[in-house]
Amino acid sequence: HSNVGEADPISLSFAGDFAISLWTRTTATSGNLVFRYECGGACPPGSDTFYGFSILGSGAPLFEIRSPTDGSGSVSSSMYINNNTWHHLLGQRQGARLIIYVDGFLTANGSGPTGVLKDDDGNSDPLTIGSSRTAGGAGAPNSFFNGTIDEVAVWNRSFSPTEVQDMYKRGHSNLSVQVRSCDDSSCSGEPFVGPDNT
């Protein structure tokens, strides 16, 4: 898992529409893909903020948010993604709607809270990739994801169906994964290896 910190505590806060997208490949039936849990444990119960993507026990993606002002909401996709094939996911809040697209197609659409998703305690709580942090982001990582995640992006806007289709098509046509195995913290001297062994 990875933590994505923030220099400005409000840079991952949203007063309106926002979206999260990523590519993933897995056979897992549960785990958090991308998650942000706010408040550092200093808020009254139920008043903290979170948002993120996870996989339900069925292998379907779940997009959920909670606002301290108007509660929580979630939508789950009707399409399973745990077939060891690359899938593009986009979850967004668009007005009072929570929406999931899988591989460019709308697979879930439901109502959700419209309140501000903000930093409640002034602490810099990370966006986690491949896990989540409970206790307001201050707790130990948990709900680990077993699979591959690539090209995570977070936007302070929502996307039209055409834009999501275009995003999927661009990524699908150009998807190329490279990895490297490191034996030191700087990954000094280890080459990247891609699909064509280059």
Protein Blocks (a to p, Z undefined) as FASTA:
>chain_A
ZZdddfblklmgcfbdcddddddddfbfbdcfbdcdehklpacehiaccddddddfkopa
cdddddfklopaddddfbdfklopacddddddehjaccddeehiafbdcdddfbdcddfk
opacdddehiaceeholaccehiaedddehiacdfbdcdfklmmmmmmmmmmmgccdddd
dfbfnlgoiacddfkoZZ
